[in-house]
Amino acid sequence: MMYKSFGLLAGALGVLVCGIGDLLLRSAANMPNGLSPHLSNWPFWLLGVVLLTLFIQAVLAAARPKPDPLLFPMTMFLVSVGVVMIARLKPDLLVPQLRWLVIGLLVLLVMLRLNNYVGKLCRYQYIWGILCIVVLSMAILFGTEIGGSRNWLVIGSFRVQPSEFGKILLVLFLASYLSDHNSVLTETKNKILGFSLPQLRFIAPLAAIWGISLLMFVLQRDLGSALLFFGIAILMTYMATNNLFYLLSALLFFAVSAVASYFMFGHVQNRFDIWLNPWADPTGGAYQVIQSMFAFASGGVWGVGFGEGQPSLIPEVHTDFIYAAAAEEFGLIGSLTILIVYALFFYEGLKIAISLNSADKILLAGGISVVFFLQSFIIIAGVTKFLPLTGITLPFISYGGSSMVSCFTMLGMLLALSRK
């Protein structure tokens, strides 16, 4: 299986090298949409990415017991698509993205080196819960508003998004708390409408973490992260308890909260109105969504070709709308390929989870898989107008250092757990 893994990785790196090569040829021929000639240092960082990738694959191949052979090649395929699209859309951001990618790969190496400690992280449940609240509150206390959301910490030219690391802490807390209190959370003490419920004092810490986290995101006007954190909490609780009441009550709570937020917050009302009828304000608040729809339409089945589209008409196309840019230039075939890789990644993560032998590790692996699934679903659904648009990143593809480092951290934890 490892030989197939090397083959898949070679294909993933081929996407990266061929994409950059195409942009260089365009630049040499003075064609539009080529790589900017004034860029420097990108060959050094690109070489570093390739060498680090091959080294990590060699480490994974030599590891005993064997980790999952498919997760890393699939990740590098998504990363390659992201780097190539960023080089195409925002050439000045190519070097920063490659730099963050190198840091992410180094973090992955550290996580693989600490393989024996990953399974022991779930021993410190309340530490993770408190740290999650502290990390998220930093954006409220010291954050800077960018793009309408107060969810960034800015120190000079350095920017970090605390929610990207808060979701890791949330998964660690939920995996440890739910596994430790599984018996009391599933034990029948009360019944409401025919559903079995445990004692309130066992649900209270869980509900407190959910509520505080969601409140912070509402105050930050970061609705995408609020939806992501809420989905993670509910799905992990359902995985641990198999109690339908938690799922149904969460959906009811979400519906009530959504209606209340619509009337309380203007930006929520604006997002929802744009989702219902973007043509009411095609040159204003709905401009991004409409241009994204045009991009999907012009891409057709096969796409207009790499470097031949006009995705730059979409503001912030390298972050929130990078999937629309890929759909325009690679068409339905390319966009479906990305979706299939995300689905396979989620499937592999669940396979790892159900193969483990302790509840905390099962929930940790399942929770990490849910993070990748939910995050990719929420942003793709927003870009395709299936859901109201929320400003979160597409894992491994969108531009962003915080997202890249946090995703590789979770990947390292998942690979470490897969070494049974």
C-alpha positions in Angstrom: 0.0 0.0 0.0 2.9 2.3 0.7 4.0 2.0 -3.0 0.6 3.3 -4.0 1.0 6.0 -1.5 4.2 7.2 -3.1 2.5 7.1 -6.5 -0.4 9.2 -5.3 2.0 11.7 -3.7 3.9 11.9 -6.9 0.7 12.8 -8.7 -0.1 15.4 -6.0 3.3 17.0 -6.4 2.9 16.8 -10.2 -0.1 19.2 -9.9 2.0 21.6 -7.9 5.1 21.5 -10.3 3.0 21.6 -13.5 0.8 24.4 -12.3 3.8 26.6 -11.3 5.6 25.6 -14.6 2.6 26.7 -16.6 2.5 30.1 -14.9 6.3 30.5 -15.6 5.8 29.7 -19.3 3.0 32.3 -19.5 5.3 34.8 -17.9 8.2 34.0 -20.2 5.9 34.4 -23.3 4.5 37.7 -21.9 1.0 36.1 -21.7 -1.6 37.4 -19.2 -2.0 35.6 -15.9 1.6 34.5 -15.6 3.8 34.4 -12.5 5.0 37.9 -11.7 8.6 38.3 -12.7 9.5 40.4 -9.7 8.8 37.6 -7.2 11.9 36.3 -5.5 12.7 33.4 -3.2 9.8 31.4 -4.3 12.0 28.6 -5.9 13.7 28.2 -2.5 10.4 27.8 -0.7 9.0 25.5 -3.4 12.1 23.3 -3.2 11.7 23.2 0.5 8.1 22.1 0.2 9.0 19.3 -2.2 11.9 18.0 -0.1 9.9 18.2 3.1 7.0 16.3 1.5 9.2 13.5 0.3 11.0 13.3 3.6 7.7 13.0 5.5 6.5 10.3 3.1 9.7 8.4 3.8 9.1 8.8 7.5 5.6 7.5 7.2 6.7 4.6 5.0 9.4 3.6 7.5 7.2 3.9 10.6 6.2 0.9 12.6 3.3 0.3 13.0 2.2 1.8 9.7 0.0 5.0 9.7 -2.8 5.5 7.3 -1.2 5.5 3.8 -3.8 7.7 2.0 -4.3 10.8 4.2 -1.0 12.5 3.5 -1.2 12.1 -0.4 -4.8 13.4 -0.4 -3.7 16.3 1.8 -0.9 17.2 -0.5 -3.2 17.1 -3.5 -5.5 19.7 -1.9 -2.4 21.8 -0.9 -1.1 21.7 -4.4 -4.4 22.9 -5.9 -4.4 25.7 -3.3 -0.8 26.8 -3.9 -1.3 26.8 -7.7 -4.5 28.7 -7.5 -3.0 31.3 -5.1 0.0 31.7 -7.5 -2.5 32.2 -10.3 -4.8 34.6 -8.4 -2.5 36.5 -6.1 1.1 36.0 -7.1 2.4 38.3 -4.4 1.0 35.8 -1.8 2.8 32.8 -3.3 5.9 33.1 -1.1 3.9 33.7 2.1 1.7 30.7 1.4 4.8 28.5 0.7 6.3 29.7 3.9 3.3 28.8 5.9 3.2 25.4 4.1 6.7 24.7 5.2 5.8 25.6 8.8 2.8 23.4 8.5 4.9 20.4 7.3 7.3 21.0 10.1 4.5 20.9 12.6 3.3 17.7 11.1 6.8 16.2 11.6 6.7 17.3 15.3 3.3 15.6 15.7 4.6 12.4 14.1 7.6 12.5 16.5 5.2 12.9 19.5 3.2 10.0 18.3 3.1 8.3 21.7 1.8 11.4 23.4 -1.2 12.1 21.1 -3.4 9.4 22.7 -2.6 10.8 26.2 -3.9 14.3 25.4 -7.4 13.4 26.5 -6.4 13.2 30.1 -6.6 16.9 30.6 -10.2 17.7 29.7 -10.8 20.9 31.8 -7.5 22.3 30.8 -8.5 22.1 27.2 -11.9 23.6 27.9 -10.5 26.5 29.8 -7.8 27.1 27.2 -10.4 27.0 24.4 -12.4 29.8 26.2 -9.2 31.8 26.8 -8.0 31.5 23.2 -11.4 32.6 21.8 -11.8 35.5 24.3 -8.4 36.9 23.1 -10.1 38.0 19.8 -12.8 39.9 21.8 -10.3 41.6 24.1 -7.5 42.3 21.8 -8.8 41.5 18.3 -9.0 43.7 15.2 -11.9 43.8 12.9 -11.1 42.5 9.3 -13.7 41.8 6.7 -16.6 42.6 9.1 -15.5 40.1 11.8 -13.5 40.8 15.0 -11.6 37.5 14.9 -8.0 38.5 14.2 -5.1 39.3 16.5 -2.7 41.7 14.7 0.9 42.2 16.0 2.8 44.4 13.5 2.6 42.6 10.2 1.8 39.3 11.9 -1.8 38.2 12.0 -3.3 35.1 13.6 -6.9 33.8 13.8 -7.5 32.3 17.3 -10.6 30.3 16.2 -8.4 28.1 14.0 -6.6 26.8 17.1 -9.7 27.0 19.3 -11.4 24.3 17.3 -8.5 21.9 18.1 -8.9 22.7 21.8 -12.6 22.2 21.6 -12.2 18.7 20.0 -9.7 17.7 22.7 -12.1 18.9 25.4 -15.1 17.1 23.9 -13.2 13.9 23.2 -11.9 13.8 26.8 -15.1 15.0 28.6 -17.5 12.8 26.6 -15.4 9.7 26.9 -14.9 10.2 30.7 -18.6 10.9 31.3 -20.1 8.6 28.7 -21.9 6.4 31.2 -23.6 9.3 33.1 -24.5 11.1 29.8 -26.2 8.0 28.5 -27.7 7.0 31.9 -31.5 7.5 32.1 -32.6 9.7 35.0 -35.3 11.8 33.5 -37.6 11.6 30.5 -38.8 14.5 28.3 -41.3 13.8 25.5 -40.2 10.2 25.6 -36.4 10.9 25.3 -34.1 9.7 28.0 -32.0 12.3 29.7 -29.2 12.2 32.3 -29.0 14.5 35.4 -28.6 18.2 34.6 -25.3 18.5 36.5 -23.6 16.2 34.0 -24.8 18.2 31.0 -24.0 21.6 32.5 -20.2 21.7 31.8 -20.9 20.6 28.2 -23.6 23.2 27.7 -21.5 25.9 29.3 -18.6 25.3 26.8 -21.0 25.3 23.9 -22.8 28.4 25.0 -19.7 30.5 25.9 -18.0 29.6 22.6 -21.1 30.5 20.5 -21.6 33.7 22.5 -18.0 34.8 21.7 -18.4 34.2 18.0 -21.7 36.2 18.0 -19.9 39.1 19.7 -17.1 38.8 17.1 -19.6 38.6 14.3 -17.9 35.5 13.1 -20.9 33.4 12.1 -19.0 30.9 10.1 -16.9 29.8 13.1 -20.0 29.8 15.3 -21.7 27.4 12.9 -18.6 25.3 12.7 -18.1 25.1 16.5 -21.7 24.3 17.1 -21.7 21.5 14.5 -18.6 20.0 16.0 -20.1 20.0 19.5 -23.4 18.4 18.5 -22.0 15.8 16.2 -19.3 14.7 18.7 -22.0 14.5 21.5 -24.2 12.4 19.2 -21.2 10.1 18.4 -20.5 9.6 22.1 -24.0 9.1 23.4 -26.1 7.9 20.4 -28.9 9.9 22.0 -31.2 11.5 19.4 -32.5 14.0 22.0 -29.1 15.9 21.9 -29.3 16.1 18.1 -33.0 17.3 17.9 -32.6 19.7 20.8 -29.5 21.2 19.1 -31.4 21.7 15.9 -34.2 23.4 17.7 -31.8 25.6 19.6 -30.0 26.4 16.3 -33.4 27.4 14.7 -34.4 29.6 17.6 -30.9 31.2 17.7 -30.9 31.8 13.9 -34.3 33.6 14.1 -33.2 35.7 17.1 -29.9 36.6 15.4 -31.7 37.7 12.3 -33.7 40.3 14.2 -30.9 41.3 16.6 -27.9 41.7 14.3 -27.9 43.6 11.0 -25.0 41.7 9.5 -26.9 38.4 10.0 -30.0 39.9 8.3 -27.9 41.1 5.4 -26.3 37.7 4.9 -29.6 36.0 5.0 -31.3 38.4 2.6 -28.4 38.1 0.1 -28.8 34.3 0.3 -32.6 34.5 -0.4 -32.3 37.0 -3.3 -28.8 38.1 -4.3 -30.2 39.9 -7.3 -31.8 42.6 -5.1 -28.4 44.1 -4.6 -26.1 42.7 -7.4 -23.5 45.5 -7.2 -23.4 45.8 -3.4 -23.5 43.2 -0.7 -24.4 40.4 -3.1 -21.6 41.1 -5.6 -19.3 38.3 -4.4 -22.1 35.7 -4.5 -23.3 36.7 -7.9 -19.8 36.7 -9.4 -19.2 33.3 -7.8 -22.4 32.0 -9.5 -21.1 33.4 -12.8 -17.8 31.6 -12.3 -19.5 28.3 -11.8 -21.7 28.8 -14.9 -18.8 29.9 -17.2 -16.7 26.9 -16.0 -19.2 24.3 -17.4 -18.1 20.7 -17.4 -14.5 20.9 -18.4 -13.6 24.5 -17.4 -12.3 27.4 -19.4 -8.7 26.3 -18.8 -6.1 27.1 -16.2 -5.2 30.8 -16.4 -8.0 31.5 -18.9 -10.8 32.5 -16.5 -11.7 35.8 -14.8 -11.9 34.8 -11.1 -10.2 38.1 -10.1 -13.7 39.7 -10.5 -14.6 38.1 -7.2 -13.3 40.1 -4.2 -11.2 38.0 -1.7 -11.2 35.1 -4.2 -8.0 33.6 -2.7 -9.7 33.0 0.7 -13.5 32.5 0.8 -14.1 32.0 -2.9 -11.1 30.0 -4.0 -13.4 27.0 -4.8 -15.4 29.2 -7.2 -12.1 30.1 -9.0 -11.1 26.4 -9.3 -14.6 25.6 -10.6 -14.4 28.2 -13.3 -11.0 27.1 -14.6 -11.2 23.3 -14.0 -15.0 23.0 -14.5 -17.4 20.5 -13.0 -14.8 17.7 -13.3 -12.2 19.6 -11.3 -14.6 20.9 -8.6 -16.1 17.4 -8.2 -12.6 16.0 -7.8 -11.9 18.3 -4.9 -15.2 17.3 -3.3 -14.4 13.6 -3.7 -11.0 14.0 -2.1 -12.6 15.8 0.9 -15.2 13.0 1.1 -12.4 10.3 1.0 -10.5 12.2 3.6 -13.5 12.1 5.9 -14.1 8.4 5.2 -10.5 7.6 6.0 -10.8 9.5 9.2 -13.9 7.6 10.3 -12.1 4.3 9.4 -9.3 5.3 11.7 -11.8 6.2 14.5 -13.7 3.0 14.5 -10.5 0.9 14.4 -9.3 2.4 17.7 -9.7 0.6 21.0 -10.6 3.4 23.5 -13.5 5.9 23.6 -11.3 9.0 23.9 -9.2 8.1 20.9 -12.3 7.2 18.9 -13.9 10.5 19.7 -10.6 12.4 19.0 -10.2 10.9 15.6 -13.9 11.2 14.8 -13.9 14.8 16.0 -10.9 15.8 13.8 -12.6 14.1 10.8 -15.8 16.1 11.6 -13.9 19.3 11.7 -12.5 18.8 8.1 -15.9 17.7 6.8 -17.9 20.5 8.4 -15.5 23.2 7.5 -15.2 22.2 3.8 -19.0 21.7 3.6 -19.9 25.1 5.2 -17.7 27.2 2.9 -18.5 25.2 -0.3 -22.2 25.4 0.5 -21.8 29.2 1.0 -19.9 29.7 -2.2 -22.5 27.7 -4.2 -25.4 29.5 -2.5 -26.7 26.3 -0.8 -26.3 28.1 2.6 -25.8 31.7 3.5 -22.2 32.7 3.0 -19.9 32.4 6.0 -16.3 33.6 6.0 -14.2 30.5 6.9 -11.3 28.9 5.0 -11.4 25.9 2.7 -9.0 23.4 4.5 -5.5 23.1 2.9 -6.6 25.2 -0.1 -7.5 28.7 1.0 -4.8 31.3 1.7 -4.0 31.7 5.4 -1.2 30.8 7.8 -3.5 30.1 10.8 -5.6 27.7 8.8 -2.6 25.9 7.3 -0.9 25.3 10.6 -4.0 24.2 12.5 -5.0 21.8 9.6 -1.5 20.2 9.6 -1.7 19.9 13.4 -4.9 18.0 13.2 -3.6 15.9 10.3 -0.6 14.9 12.5 -2.9 13.9 15.3 -5.0 11.8 13.0 -1.9 10.1 11.5 -0.5 9.4 14.9 -3.8 7.8 16.0 -3.9 5.7 12.9 -0.7 3.9 14.0 -2.5 1.2 15.9 
